[in-house]
């Protein structure tokens, strides 16, 4: 049984940086890690990958040969990978004995909630190679400073969760830069817990661009609330404690915490229902570390 992560998210969310940092952390705690680059457009890799899909298909070649743009080219590449899944399986088989796998996917979000080929690639690998994978969906934390963009990120996260049908963790990446584009309207736990989006309505109405689509945005927020599936954890990839907390969540979601344990069903149940590390106090600690407190002028 082989464990790993499927790393997805929109362009600029930090997927490649995440794979690089996560592999270094996992190596430090004693895991042998193999990074699998499945992005045919990723020319400059900061990490050494065990499998590089550009050996099979490259986006620039596809665009020239078939006169396609980058989006159409990526869809073609993913379709080509699916049809040549045997090549990828053969590359992965030598790694199955003792490696933890990190799959670095392209940033084209349509691949993960509209098209089926990326999901088909993942499902075929899971079935054929007996993989236990968790989808780690990265969203840039600074989107929380814009209510409209935050709602879009929520909708993307929900769509990806429903489409991939994997154990899933949504991550606000680059949490150290969360206020780089402006102050947040609420405490951080509002954005991580995603409990009542109706409070966003007033702030959405302040933006003339959002006010135009007020009714649509309200309906979308209700859809997200009604599903009740989306929540976020936070990540500063340069902070060991932050990465470690995320690893704990991932290990619990894909079953890595049970690996190598020979115990009764009762013992497994005790592990499964153990206390969740991600709670109000942890969110408060993250907020204290990365967000400025409101300054109050007591002279007034």
N, C-alpha and C positions, 0 to 999 in steps of 0.2 A: 504494500500500500504506500503510495507516494503522495506527499502533501505539497501544496503550493498556493500561489496567488495569481489571479487574473487581474492585472492592473489596467484600468480603463479610466476615461475622463476626457473632457474637452481639451482642445489645444491650449497649451500654456498653463495647465493645471499642475504640472510638475511630475508627470509620470516617469520620465527617464531619470530625473534627479531622484525620485522616490526609489526606483529600482536600484540605483547606485548606492544610495544611503542605506536602504533596507538590507541589501546584500552584505554590506560592510558590518552592519549591526549583527546580523544573523551569524556571520563568520566569527565575530567576537564571542558569541555565546555558544559556539561549538557546532554549528550546523554547516554542512557543506552545501553551498548554494550554486545553482546553475541558472543564469539569466537567459531567457529565450526571447530574442528580439523578433516580434512578429509585425513590426512596422516597416514596410518596404520603402518608406520615405525618410527613415532615420539614418542619415549619412554620418553624422558625427556622434559616436557613442562614447560617453565618459567611462563606461565599464567594459570589461572583457566578457563577451557573451559566449555561452557554450554552443548556442545555435543561432545563426543569423539568417533570417528569411531572405535577405538580399542575395544569398547564394542560389536561391530558387527563382525569385522574381524581384524586380526592382522597379519602383514607380516611374522613375525618369525614362526607363526603356519602354515601359508600357505606354506612357503618354506620347512618346515619339512614334512608336510603331502603330498605335491605334488612333492617333489624333484625339486623345482624350484630355480633359482637364484634370486637375488634381483629385477632385471628388470622384468623378467617374473612374479615374485610374485606380484609386484605392478600392472601390467596389470591385473592379475587375481583378485586382491583385488578390483580394480576399476570396473571390470566387475561384481563382486559379489555385490558391492554397488548399481550398476545400477539395478540389478535384485531384490534387496531388498530395493528399493527406498521408499517403504511404511514405513519401519522402520525409515528412516531418516526424512521423512515428519512428522511422528508422534512425533518425538523428537523436531522438529522445531516449530510445531504448537503453543505450549504454549508461544513461544518467539515472535510471530508475532504481538502481540498487541502494544508493546511499545519498542521493541529492534531494534538496528542497528546491522547488521550481518557482521562478518568477517569470510570468509571461507579460512582456511589455507590448501592449497593443497600440494601434494607431489612434490618433485623437479625433478622427472623424466620428462624431456622435451618432450619425445616421446608421452606422454599422451595428449599433447596440440597441436601437429601439425601432428601426424600420426594416433593415435588411436581415435576412436569416443566415447569411453565409458565415459570419463571425461566430454566431451561436452554434452553428452546425460543426464548425471546426472544434470548438471547445467540447461539445457533447461527444463527438467521435473520439477525441483524445481521452476523455473521462472513461468512456465505455471500453475502449480498446486497451488502454494502459492502466486502468484501475486507479485513476487519480482522485484525490480529495482536494477540491479547489474552493477557494473563497474569492468572490469578486470584490476588489477594493476600488471603489469609485471615488476619484479625487475631484474636488471642486475647489476653486480658488477662494480662500476665506474672505478676500476683500469684497466679494460680491454681496456680502451681508450689509455693506454700507449703502447699497442701493436697493430699496425694497422691490422694485420691478425685476432687477437682475436676480435677486434672491428667490423670488417666486419662480422665475425661469429655471434656476438651478434645482429647485425642489421638483419641478415638473420633469426635468431631465432625469433626476435621480430616481423618481418613481417609475418612469417609463423604462429605464434601464433595469431596475429591479424586476419588474414584471416580465420583461422580455428575456433576460438571461436565465432566470429561474435557478440561481445558484445561492448558496449562503452569501450574504451581501453585507458589506460595511461601507457606509458613506463617510467620507473624510473631508473636513475642511482643511485643506493643505495650506502651507505658508501662513500658519496662524500668527507667526511673529510679525507679519505685515498686514494684519487684519484691518488696522485703521489708517493704512497708507493712503486711502482714497476718501477718507472722511470718518467722522465719529458714528458709532452705532446708535440707533434710536432706542434700543433696549439692551438689557444685560445679555451676556453671551448665552446663557442657558435658554433664552427665548429662541435663539437661532439653532441651537443643537437639539433641543427637545421637540421643536415643531409641534406645539400643542394647540395653539389657537391663533390662526392667521388673521382672524378678523381685526386684531389690534393693528395690523399693518395698513388697514384701509385708509385711515386718516393720513398717514405718511405718503401713501400712493397718490392720494388726491392732491398733495402739494406739488407734485410734478405734473406740469401741463401735458406732457407726453403720456403719462400713465392715466391721467384723468379721462382722456379721450376713450380709453378702453376699460373704464371702471367696471362695467357690468361683466365683461369677459374675464377680467382679472378676479373679480369676486367669485365667479363660477369655478374658475380654475383652483382657487384657494379652497373652495368647498370640496372639490374632487380630492385634493391632496389630504385635507382633513378627514374626509370620509374613509379613505383607504387606511389612514393611520399607520402607515408602514415606514415613513421616512423619518430618520433621525440622523444626527451627525456625531462623530467624534472628531477631535482636533489633532493636528500634527504639525510639529516643527521638526523637520527631518534632521536638523543639526543638533537636536536635543535628545540625549540618550534616554532620558526618562519618558519623554513624549513618544519616542519610537517603541520603547519597551511596553508602554501601556497599550499601544495599538497592536503589538505582537500578541499580547495576552488575549485580546478580543478575537483576533484572527485565529489563533490556536484553538480557542473554544468553539468558534463557528465551524471550522472544517474538521474538528475532531483530533487535532494533533495532540491535545492534552491527554488523550487516551492511548496514544501510541506507545507500545511496549509495556502496557500495564496488563497484568494478568490478575483480574479480580472478579468478584461476583457482580451481579446486576445492581446490588445494593450499593457497592462501592462506586460503581460508575455513576449512579444516580446522585451520590453525595458530591462528586466532582462537578457534575452537570449543573446542579442547583446551588453551587457555591456562590458566595457573595460577588456581585458585579462590581468591578473596579471603577466603572464609569458612573459616577453619581454626582449629585449637586456639588459636593465639596470639591471634587476634582475640577469641575467646570469653573467653580469660583476661583480655584487656584490658578487655572489657566488665564482667567480674566485678569486677576491681580498681576500676573506676570507680564502680560502682553498688551493690556489696554490701560489707557490713562483714566484716572478718576475725574469726575466732574469737579471743576474748581468752583468753590462757593465763596462769594465775597461777603464776609460777615460785617463789613463796614456800612452796607446799605441799610 
